[in-house]
Amino acid sequence: MEKLTIRCLIISGLLLTVASCRSYQLADVISQEPTEREVVNPYFSALDTDYAYRADVEVYGKELSGLFMVKRMDSVAHRMVLTTDFGNTLIDMTIGNEQFKVNYVMEDLDRKMVLKLLQEDFNTLLSPQQQAIVHHRLVSQDVYQVKGKSDAYYFMDKESGYLSKIVKASPRKEQVVYEFKTSDGKTADQIEIIHKSIRLKIRLTKTDL
């Protein structure tokens, strides 16, 4: 019953939003210049590699944990699976650009709006490359802005060149922040997905299968 309650809270949280009137703006911008270049998220880019993470979810004061596994299938598609600690599959999806296939989803999570949000979140997290339009130069980072329904901002650390953060933002507000910790720039050791309009945070910590 506790698991079912937590899952219901997740569904409720995903369907709620908190109004925000502030505009999303980058702080400490030195300059802004038009640019056309490909920005790369390297953290899930290796073909036929199994990426495994310990998943910890915080939603409205409740906690849920499990295992998050990802494999890149081809040049654009990834398959991702989320299971409980007991090995029960919660979600099994294939995602890539316009491709979105639900291989399995547990009944409690089988809601159109929930699946749409998961598609948007994990498409951003797993997408290997995007075409950047605008380059913002900050004090310690370069930020490449990818235009879309919700703009995505790729933050590159100037010293290491590693991708440190992705921010999804509408014209009026910041929506989702993806923060990365990496020691080699190729694999993310830890990832945090933080929703700004709902009380939802996902922490992924690299683990061995």
Secondary structure, 3 states (H helix, E strand, C coil): CHHHHHHHHHHHHHHCCCCCCCCCCCCCCCEEEEEEEEEECHHHCCECCEEEEEEEEEECCEEEEEEEEEEECCCCCEEEEEEECCCCEEEEEEEECCEEEEEEECHHHCCHHHHHHHHHHHHHHHCCEEEEEEEEECCCEEEEEECCCCEEEEEEECCCCCEEEEEEECCCCEEEEEEEECCCCCCCCEEEEEECCCCEEEEEEECCC
